[in-house]
Amino acid sequence: MAKTERLQRFYNSLSWQKAREYKMASASFLCEICGEVGEIVHHKVPLTEANMHNAKISIANENLQLVCRSCHKRIHDEMDGKGLRIKFNKDGNIMPF
């Protein structure tokens, strides 16, 4: 099975769907960066095949952040292959742009 297929299976799982729904509700369905309507539940520590079975990374509310499409794009635009250039606060949350 290809890498993307394994990760896609995770994203189709009931555990992910429940974690995603919980995060969206706990964030009042608003982007935790800019306050617009949140659509994407983002992993602060990026999800990989190596860590996708670690619940503290894959489904723990503390590692998830609800963001709008615009902020999600900015988060990933900041990750340019040279390492993460995003700033995080003391709680591990992404600082507003």
Secondary structure, DSSP 8 states (H G I E B T S, - for coil): --HHHHHHHHHTSHHHHHHHHHHHHHTTTB-TTT-SB--EEEESS---TTTTT-HHHHT-GGGEEEE-HHHHHHHHHTB-SS-B---B-TTS-B---
